[in-house]
């Protein structure tokens, strides 16, 4: 099964139901980029009438993780993936529709290849930038992913 936005959104429903229920959806999944989005609603709000930070983190993490899954699927590599750390900064209230974009497909591809070649754990920092409908940045999140070749 090829990984695309449709299969990714089905995966959300069955494997990450909290993200699905909060409205997180994959919009674009290509070799060098992944875009996810979530719309501010009652179910994902905080007491300050904006989107709860954890909902933003789910959408941002999906934009990086889906790009990783895409490249693992494409390369047929037997590689494990795990988030090692996350850094978040918030610059504006998140209301309306917020899109998260990661454009580091080349770095992901290289890190997976290096993990396969060396057998060592490889760290790869991926940035997801959240923007509102006006194009203003609302949050920036950096996820440090680890890749390691699985034992055969």
Secondary structure, DSSP 8 states (H G I E B T S, - for coil): ----HHHHHHHHHHH-HHHHHHT-EEEEE-SS-EEEEEE--GGGB-TTSSB-HHHHHHHHHHHHHHHHHHHHHHHT--EEEEEEEEEEEE-S---SEEEEEE--HHHHHHHHHHHHHH-S-EEEEEEEEEE-TTS-EEEEEEEEEEEEE---
